Amino acid sequence: MQSQKLGFEESLGKDVVRTSQCVSCATCVVVCPFNCLEYDEGEPRLVKKCENCGICPRVCPKYDWSWSKTEEFVFGRQRKEEEEYGICRSLVLAQATDAKILKLCQDGGVATALFTYALQAGLIEGVALSGLNAEKPLRPMPKLATTPEEVLAAAGTRYAYSPNMLALREGVNQKIKSLAFVGTPCQIHAIRKIQMFPLKKYSNPLQFVVGLMCTESFSYEGLFEKHIKGKMNINLNDITKMNIKGKILVSLKTGDTIGIPLSEAKQYTRASCHLCNDFSAELSDISAGGLGLNGWTFVILRTEMGEKIFNDAVEAGALRTRSVDEEPFARTLLTKLSKKKWKNFPRN
């Protein structure tokens, strides 16, 4: 498909936004050189006449997407049929060694520990991630973190969507020369398309990307405001942590933990998530997820860069590791969830 000269309306507007395939990543908004687009309620909106530069369709993760071409770009080859959760160099279980991180993190705190190490070692000057919205409890928002303290403040997982690409734009606009990025699989797809283009303004500062394993993302208005606050009568400010271990676990300041069956929560799944075919962020440098583990993170080291940064962090004492063979159920779950995602949308 020739997308170079297509404008927003005849490409993304027609084939992505109006077909409910838009993943809300905001990549098109970020890269538009004429500022024709704004991010409005989770979707790009044309605010002035499109100049038909053809850039936005070339970076959208849902437009003219090719698994084979992107795998060739990232890894130099395509995934083999037996590589059920994507191309990788090694698998490992890991946990942060810093007690402050472990107190606030989601599972093993690997992403938080990696970014903290990379900042302290001078490998990066900032990281695009998701932080907390000061006005709406538990609603994530894109955040550019430039200190270990800011990374720590953003620790934990939010189950609504955060367009972290906006934080990448902030880093680029601040002329930060070395950045890391963490996001969901669809956001990693967008990062790779930016690099393949290439849009050097955004690709050159990127040192490595961490992908978060993701089954789905929920509507904030649906799951949090309508269900948890409205139906369950829980004050969102009283929630200290949320996790998914077979069901959604809501931890409260009282010390109580309340479970929400996934069958109830799934009605609030964002529409585009039903079309996703990547559970484990197969195109990232490092993939990380809980996979039913308690206090540890399942880590997939996919690229040479990702493996080096991870191993350096271990050698520096920022992370401790265990063999994945000690938790065979986690690897089984990884395969199961990856295969389930493949059925959502055909790969090419």
C-alpha positions, 0 to 999 in steps of 0.5 A: 500500500502506498501511503507516502502522499495520503492525508490523515482523513483518507488513511488513518481517519477512514481505515483506523479511527472510524473502524475502531482500530485506533489504539490511542497511542498518539503517534500520529499527533506527535509526528505531524510536522504541521500540528494538524492533529490534537489528542482528544478523548483518546483519539487523534482529531484534525484541528486544521487542514491536513497538508497531506505529507503522508507521515502519519500513516507511515508510523501508525501501528495499525495502518499498513502493518507488517510483522515480517518487515518489522521483525526483519528490521529489529532482529534481522530475521522473521520469527520461526513457527516454534518461537511461540512468544516471539524472537528472543535471546534468553528468558529469566526471572528477575527482581529489583534489589532496592527495598524502596522499589519493591515496596512500590512496584507491581511485581518484581520492579524490573522496569523501575530498576532498569531505568533507575540503573540506566539513569545513574549509569549515564546510559540515558537522560530520561525515560518516557513512561506512565505516571499518575494523574493528580486530578483523577486517582489511578488514571495514568498519564504520560510522564517524562522522568529524568531522575530516579525519584521520578521513575520511582514515583511512577512505579506500578501498573495502571490498567487504563491506557496512557499515551506514552508517546506524548512523553517521548515528544516532551523529551525530544522537545527538551532536546534530551539526547538519550531516552528510554521508552516503556509501553504496551505492545501497540506502542512498541509497534509504533516506536519500531515504525518510527525507527523504520521510517526513519524519523530521526528526530524521534528515533536517534535519542532512543537507546532501548525500549521495554515492552509490557506484557498486555492482555488488554487495557480497560476504559477508565470511565468504565472500569474505574468510575462506573464499576469500582467507584459506582457499582462497588462503592469504593473510593478510588483514593482509598486504593493503594494498588491493583494487580491481575492474578486470575482476577483483578485484585484491588488493594485498599488502605484498610489492608483489605483486598477485593477481587473483581472477576475478569468476566465482569471487567472485560465489558470495559475492554477498549475496542482496539484491544480485541484486534491485538495479536501481540501479548508479550511485546515481541518487538521490544528490546526487553519484555516484562510481565507478571505471569502469575508470579508473586514478587518476581517479573518474567523477563524476555531479553530479545535484542543484543542491546536489551540483553546487555543493559539487563546484564549490566544492571544485574552485574551492578547489583540493581537486579537479582535473577532466578531461572525460569525453570523454577516457575514452569507455570509462568512459561506455560502461561506465556505461551497460552496467552501469546497463542490466544492473542494470535487468534485475534488478528491474522499476522502477515 
